[in-house]
Amino acid sequence: KHFFIDLSPIPLTNSLGIFVLGLPYALVQSGYLGLVLLVLSAWVCNHTGTILVACLYEEEHRYGPLSRVRVRHSYQGIAEACCRGLWPRWAGLGGWMVNVAQVIELLMTCTLYLVVSTSLLSDSLSGVAAPRSVCSLISLMFLLPCLLLTDLRPVSTLSLLCSLAHLLISLLVMLYCLSRASSWSWSSLSLSADPEDFLVSVGVIIFSYTSQIFLPPLEGSMEDRGQFSTMLGWTHVAACVMKTTFSLLAVLTWGTETSEVITDNLPSDLRPLVSLCLLAKALLSYPLPFYSAAEILQTCLLTGEYFFIHTAGTILSNILYPPYTKQRKGKLLCDQFSLLMGLTGSVTGAAMTLILPCLFHLRLQWGRLSVKDRVLDLGILSLGLICSVSGVICSLKRLVVGL
């Protein structure tokens, strides 16, 4: 426990993720509005993370003055508490719905990590012309030890190494961009943006900030829980500065030629080194979502909720990989990286990060909220619903066109 406490910010800095590679492309698609969105999303995600953890507590009179007592211990517990008052006979409804959303998000994250690892390994082995299927198998072999993870301590260690790899990658890319400062141009950023491009970019940016599903256990593992809000705030500030700087420098350097995965823009002499570092980061990032998904699935299997998880996974699989496109699945995933990020962000990212935290906060603590807090929660909730629905429509439309 103490080992994990010392590394408590790591899962949040890990939310910088390999998916930061798609942010420059999202910024090109959204223009100056994307810069505003990068900063606004950090503030909103910090707020929803704070109110989500607040839902774990109730105010009680114990031995005199009013005190906050932690009466819930997970995202699922919060959802069940909300549904208990609405549908007494269906108290578990909210729990399994949250579990479905969490598993979909985590499995999509794992899938994208595997796809990126395959692509990076294929680029690194381009000299020997290794087939993509072989690269995928090699990546999978490296990830098989994740099946043996039964403790958060090794996950924390791997997350620390992942964060160090991310800092090295960001430094290499940004130093290269700075070396090209003489050729920078702001013309690729516009004040207007195509509505569909912007909505897909919203999903990409939201997905890059998603960390709410890790917050309840993370806060519970801290020795001084009173420092949680401070830790969360500074983590989002650091993530916002890093993502905005990284994306802006890349866009200024490559402009409209910015690729969906930024490593495709690097010169041939630098690309192999960065690709190997990214490969290491992708492999080191995998254990955290895999461990979390396995833990949820194990719990669901023991409580009889497997049907719902299996159904959700089947539906997601059929949406992304229709039967008549099975043979093109690998190519689709690699070519539509940003669209898959946008779809996942619009479906589960918006729900888990924007919609549900505000909904639960309003439901459980309505009487203790000020008018300002209620308006803010309702505003974020409404914005999340609009972005989620419109983002799903745009992402699915473009994925179908790309089949």
Secondary structure, 3 states (H helix, E strand, C coil): CHHHHHCCCHHHHHHHCHHHHHHHHHHHHHCHHHHHHHHHHHHHHHHHHHHHHHCCEEEEECCCCEEEEECCCCHHHHHHHHHHHHCHHHCCHHHHHHHHHHHHHHHHHHHHHHHHHHHHHHHHCHHHCCCHHHHHHHHHHHHHHHHHCCCHHHHHHHHHHHHHHHHHHHHHHHHHHHHCHHHCCCCCCCCCCCHHHHHHHHHHHHHHHCCHHHHHHHHHCCCCHHHHHHHHHHHHHHHHHHHHHHHHHHHHHHHHHCCCCHHHHCCCCCHHHHHHHHHHHHHHHCHHHHHHHHHHHHHHHHHCCHHHHHHHHHHHHHHHCCHHHHHHHHHHHHHCHHHHHHHHHHHHHHHHHHHHHHHHHHHHHHHHCCHHHHHHHHHHHHHHHHHHHHHHHHHHHHHHHCC
